Amino acid sequence: MSTTANTSTPTAKTHRPVKAREDHRSGARDAGRNPATTIIVTAVLAIVAIYFLVPVYWVIINATKTTEDLFGTSGFWLGNSFVLGENLKAVFTANGGIFPRWAVNSMIYAGLGSVIATYFATAAGYALAKYSFPGRRFVYAFVLGGVLVPGTAVALPLFFLFSSLGLTNSYLSVLIPSLVSPFGLFLSSIYSSAAVPDEMLEAGRLDGVGELGIFHRIALPQLVPALVTILLFQFVAIWNNYMLPLVMLADERLYPITLGLDNWRAQTDRLPEFFQLTTTGALLSVIPLAILILVLQRFWKGGLTEGSVKG
């Protein structure tokens, strides 16, 4: 009996300090929170969320209306008839079924362009961060300058360049400029400096791994959060790009969704039913972006928690 009592006593003593420390930390965190700050931050986040969600809500509501209800009822309430199915059918059959072609074009421009641009930006940013070579500072400054230049400012020079090469009005005229991402290169350079230890690269070289192997097998797994961020930013930028396709393309069959919807909107003055086509088409154009964010968010969570738990 005495032996059992002696063995149980230390166990109870070891658990009390741990629980006491946990309660103390929890109390310290609660005491450190300022209620006014919490309210202000919550209010600001709520306002920002409303600012971004209200246009999406407006598009969803108005995509369910007839053309008459679109002008005869409030934009934030349902109309007298729910005709979402009819509107979707009209979008896919209008102009000889050109909308699916625009959607495929956008997927080609944004999908292929974002993947290749992400790889190029990550490789270049890794090289800038981990290698020393003549002109490195100049290249870095040149990249920063590229971040500050808006895409609309280079659309016309790119048109003259591609026109001299005979590449305008083609997939390449939109795809090739999309392969460059100065922001992605800058972000990958910063992230490579922080997330890829030099000791890990040296260990790979000592094991006889080549530089390309080190980049693909050692560095890239550490850069997954940066890769996902660059991919998403580039995909959204290409998907929403309007000026470059407007300058480069003349054939309606090569249009992305953005340019195609604007082409429909331009016809609303003489054909009011194109208002409904444009609204429903805008709703469809948001769906791929929402799916992409939902799919990629797990990689952000994995990257943020990677290394936080020790084995």
VMD Tcl script that draws the C-alpha trace (Angstrom):
set ca {
  {0.00 0.00 0.00}
  {2.79 2.41 0.87}
  {4.59 1.66 -2.37}
  {1.51 2.54 -4.43}
  {1.07 5.82 -2.60}
  {4.70 6.79 -3.14}
  {4.57 6.14 -6.88}
  {1.37 8.10 -7.41}
  {2.48 11.17 -5.48}
  {5.30 12.33 -7.82}
  {3.00 11.94 -10.82}
  {0.46 14.28 -9.31}
  {3.20 16.78 -8.47}
  {4.59 16.77 -12.00}
  {1.19 17.53 -13.51}
  {0.35 20.44 -11.22}
  {3.19 22.77 -12.36}
  {2.50 22.05 -16.05}
  {-1.18 22.91 -15.70}
  {-0.30 25.92 -13.60}
  {2.06 27.19 -16.30}
  {-0.60 26.64 -18.99}
  {-3.19 28.53 -16.96}
  {-0.69 31.31 -16.34}
  {0.15 31.65 -20.04}
  {-3.52 31.61 -21.02}
  {-4.28 34.24 -18.40}
  {-1.36 36.37 -19.59}
  {-2.59 36.23 -23.17}
  {-6.12 37.16 -22.13}
  {-4.84 39.97 -19.93}
  {-2.66 41.33 -22.74}
  {-5.57 41.76 -25.12}
  {-7.01 45.22 -25.32}
  {-10.81 45.00 -25.87}
  {-10.82 48.26 -27.83}
  {-8.08 47.02 -30.15}
  {-9.93 43.75 -30.71}
  {-13.13 45.60 -31.59}
  {-11.34 47.97 -33.99}
  {-9.47 45.16 -35.76}
  {-12.65 43.09 -36.06}
  {-14.57 46.08 -37.44}
  {-11.87 46.84 -40.01}
  {-11.75 43.21 -41.15}
  {-15.54 43.13 -41.41}
  {-15.55 46.30 -43.54}
  {-12.85 44.89 -45.82}
  {-14.75 41.60 -46.16}
  {-17.96 43.44 -47.05}
  {-16.10 45.60 -49.56}
  {-14.87 42.52 -51.43}
  {-17.97 40.36 -51.05}
  {-20.66 42.89 -52.00}
  {-19.73 42.95 -55.74}
  {-19.73 39.14 -55.79}
  {-23.11 39.10 -54.09}
  {-24.44 41.63 -56.62}
  {-23.26 39.50 -59.55}
  {-24.78 36.32 -58.08}
  {-28.15 37.97 -57.44}
  {-28.39 39.67 -60.83}
  {-27.33 36.55 -62.72}
  {-30.65 35.01 -61.63}
  {-32.82 37.77 -63.12}
  {-34.41 38.46 -66.44}
  {-33.39 41.55 -68.38}
  {-36.58 43.31 -67.27}
  {-35.96 42.49 -63.59}
  {-32.37 43.61 -63.91}
  {-33.53 47.17 -64.55}
  {-36.84 47.06 -62.70}
  {-35.70 45.76 -59.30}
  {-32.97 46.51 -56.81}
  {-29.60 45.04 -57.62}
  {-29.35 43.52 -54.14}
  {-32.65 41.62 -54.11}
  {-33.99 38.74 -56.14}
  {-36.24 39.55 -59.08}
  {-39.74 38.36 -59.83}
  {-38.37 35.32 -61.71}
  {-35.43 33.01 -60.97}
  {-33.92 32.29 -64.39}
  {-30.32 31.35 -63.60}
  {-30.54 28.18 -65.70}
  {-31.90 30.06 -68.71}
  {-29.21 32.72 -68.36}
  {-26.45 30.11 -68.22}
  {-27.83 28.43 -71.32}
  {-27.98 31.78 -73.11}
  {-24.34 32.52 -72.22}
  {-23.11 29.19 -73.57}
  {-25.11 29.46 -76.79}
  {-24.74 33.18 -77.63}
  {-22.72 34.12 -80.71}
  {-22.54 30.52 -81.84}
  {-21.29 29.27 -78.47}
  {-18.25 31.54 -78.32}
  {-18.12 31.78 -74.49}
  {-16.68 28.27 -73.92}
  {-13.97 29.15 -76.45}
  {-13.15 32.28 -74.46}
  {-13.01 30.22 -71.27}
  {-10.59 27.74 -72.85}
  {-8.45 30.62 -74.11}
  {-8.31 32.13 -70.63}
  {-7.29 28.77 -69.17}
  {-4.50 28.49 -71.74}
  {-3.22 32.01 -71.12}
  {-3.58 31.95 -67.33}
  {-2.89 28.27 -66.64}
  {0.11 27.72 -68.86}
  {1.43 31.24 -68.38}
  {1.24 31.18 -64.58}
  {2.92 27.76 -64.25}
  {5.84 28.63 -66.54}
  {6.18 32.14 -65.09}
  {6.23 30.71 -61.55}
  {9.02 28.29 -62.42}
  {11.12 30.96 -64.15}
  {10.58 33.48 -61.34}
  {11.43 30.94 -58.64}
  {14.58 29.75 -60.40}
  {15.78 33.31 -61.05}
  {14.95 34.47 -57.52}
  {16.78 31.48 -56.04}
  {19.83 32.26 -58.19}
  {19.82 35.91 -57.11}
  {19.56 34.92 -53.46}
  {22.07 32.06 -53.35}
  {24.73 32.82 -55.97}
  {27.26 35.63 -56.24}
  {28.06 36.84 -59.75}
  {29.08 40.10 -61.46}
  {26.14 42.45 -62.01}
  {24.00 40.82 -59.35}
  {23.03 44.15 -57.75}
  {22.21 45.65 -61.13}
  {19.95 42.71 -61.99}
  {18.22 43.03 -58.64}
  {17.66 46.76 -59.14}
  {16.42 46.10 -62.67}
  {13.89 43.60 -61.35}
  {12.66 46.07 -58.73}
  {12.19 48.60 -61.51}
  {10.11 46.04 -63.39}
  {7.85 45.63 -60.37}
  {7.07 49.35 -60.42}
  {6.16 49.48 -64.13}
  {2.43 48.83 -64.74}
  {1.46 46.35 -67.41}
  {-0.58 48.92 -69.31}
  {2.56 51.01 -69.88}
  {4.33 48.23 -71.79}
  {1.33 46.95 -73.79}
  {1.88 49.27 -76.75}
  {5.68 48.74 -76.98}
  {5.05 45.00 -76.83}
  {2.56 45.34 -79.69}
  {5.14 47.06 -81.90}
  {7.73 44.42 -81.00}
  {5.44 41.48 -81.72}
  {4.11 43.16 -84.84}
  {7.65 43.37 -86.23}
  {8.03 39.65 -85.49}
  {4.70 38.77 -87.09}
  {3.31 37.31 -83.87}
  {0.32 39.59 -83.24}
  {-3.19 38.14 -83.25}
  {-1.94 34.78 -81.98}
  {-1.82 32.85 -78.72}
  {1.90 33.59 -78.41}
  {1.34 37.35 -78.43}
  {-0.52 37.06 -75.11}
  {1.24 34.03 -73.67}
  {4.89 35.09 -74.07}
  {4.60 38.41 -72.14}
  {2.76 36.50 -69.39}
  {5.83 34.34 -68.74}
  {7.62 37.23 -67.02}
  {6.80 38.04 -63.40}
  {9.07 40.67 -61.80}
  {7.06 40.54 -58.59}
  {7.37 36.75 -58.47}
  {11.12 36.97 -58.98}
  {11.42 39.53 -56.19}
  {9.27 37.47 -53.83}
  {11.11 34.23 -54.54}
  {14.44 35.95 -53.98}
  {13.37 37.22 -50.56}
  {11.85 33.88 -49.58}
  {14.86 31.89 -50.79}
  {17.17 33.96 -48.61}
  {15.07 33.18 -45.53}
  {13.80 29.64 -46.16}
  {16.73 27.84 -47.81}
  {19.74 27.47 -45.47}
  {23.17 27.64 -47.09}
  {24.24 24.68 -44.97}
  {21.60 22.51 -46.63}
  {22.90 23.44 -50.07}
  {26.48 22.73 -49.03}
  {25.45 19.34 -47.72}
  {23.91 18.54 -51.09}
  {27.08 19.55 -52.91}
  {29.15 17.37 -50.58}
  {26.87 14.46 -51.46}
  {27.65 15.01 -55.13}
  {24.32 16.54 -56.16}
  {24.51 18.94 -59.11}
  {23.26 22.51 -58.97}
  {20.05 21.71 -60.85}
  {19.47 18.75 -58.59}
  {20.02 20.93 -55.52}
  {17.47 23.42 -56.81}
  {14.82 20.84 -57.69}
  {15.34 18.35 -54.86}
  {16.40 20.57 -51.96}
  {15.38 24.17 -52.58}
  {11.97 23.78 -54.27}
  {10.36 21.80 -51.40}
  {11.33 24.65 -49.06}
  {9.81 27.24 -51.39}
  {6.30 25.79 -51.67}
  {4.54 28.75 -49.96}
  {6.34 31.18 -52.26}
  {5.54 29.02 -55.29}
  {1.85 28.96 -54.43}
  {1.77 32.71 -53.83}
  {3.49 33.51 -57.12}
  {1.27 31.05 -59.00}
  {-1.91 32.55 -57.60}
  {-0.87 36.16 -58.19}
  {0.24 35.40 -61.73}
  {-2.86 33.36 -62.54}
  {-5.18 36.12 -61.31}
  {-3.20 38.81 -63.13}
  {-3.30 36.93 -66.45}
  {-6.93 35.86 -66.02}
  {-8.00 39.48 -65.41}
  {-5.66 40.96 -68.01}
  {-7.53 43.20 -70.42}
  {-5.15 45.69 -72.01}
  {-2.64 43.23 -73.51}
  {-5.27 41.04 -75.29}
  {-7.05 44.20 -76.44}
  {-3.88 45.46 -78.12}
  {-2.65 42.14 -79.46}
  {-5.77 40.30 -80.63}
  {-8.17 41.02 -83.47}
  {-9.74 37.57 -83.88}
  {-12.73 37.08 -81.55}
  {-11.94 33.36 -81.33}
  {-8.66 34.17 -79.55}
  {-10.25 36.46 -76.93}
  {-9.98 35.64 -73.23}
  {-13.08 35.99 -71.04}
  {-12.27 39.57 -70.02}
  {-12.10 40.86 -73.58}
  {-15.08 38.77 -74.68}
  {-17.30 40.09 -71.89}
  {-16.30 43.65 -72.73}
  {-17.22 42.93 -76.33}
  {-20.69 41.86 -75.16}
  {-20.99 44.90 -72.90}
  {-20.26 47.20 -75.85}
  {-23.41 45.86 -77.57}
  {-25.78 46.67 -74.71}
  {-26.72 50.07 -76.13}
  {-28.61 48.49 -79.03}
  {-29.25 45.03 -77.56}
  {-30.26 45.26 -73.85}
  {-30.26 41.46 -73.46}
  {-26.46 41.58 -73.57}
  {-26.59 43.10 -70.08}
  {-27.78 39.73 -68.81}
  {-25.20 37.83 -70.83}
  {-22.42 40.03 -69.46}
  {-23.60 39.68 -65.86}
  {-23.96 35.90 -66.00}
  {-20.65 35.58 -67.85}
  {-18.96 37.63 -65.12}
  {-20.33 35.20 -62.52}
  {-18.89 32.24 -64.44}
  {-15.53 33.98 -64.77}
  {-15.17 34.21 -60.97}
  {-15.64 30.48 -60.35}
  {-12.17 29.29 -61.51}
  {-10.47 31.87 -59.29}
  {-12.49 30.78 -56.25}
  {-11.69 27.12 -56.92}
  {-7.99 27.89 -57.29}
  {-7.85 29.72 -53.97}
  {-9.68 26.91 -52.17}
  {-7.33 24.30 -53.63}
  {-4.11 26.18 -52.94}
  {-4.84 27.40 -49.42}
  {-3.75 24.10 -47.87}
  {-0.24 24.66 -49.25}
  {-0.06 27.99 -47.41}
  {-1.11 26.33 -44.18}
  {1.43 23.56 -44.68}
  {4.21 26.03 -45.42}
  {3.43 28.20 -42.42}
  {3.42 25.27 -40.00}
  {6.35 23.40 -41.57}
  {9.16 23.06 -39.08}
  {7.09 24.36 -36.16}
  {6.85 20.88 -34.60}
  {10.06 19.15 -33.66}
  {10.34 15.40 -33.82}
}
mol new
graphics top color blue
foreach p $ca { graphics top sphere $p radius 0.5 }
foreach p [lrange $ca 0 end-1] q [lrange $ca 1 end] { graphics top cylinder $p $q radius 0.2 }
display resetview
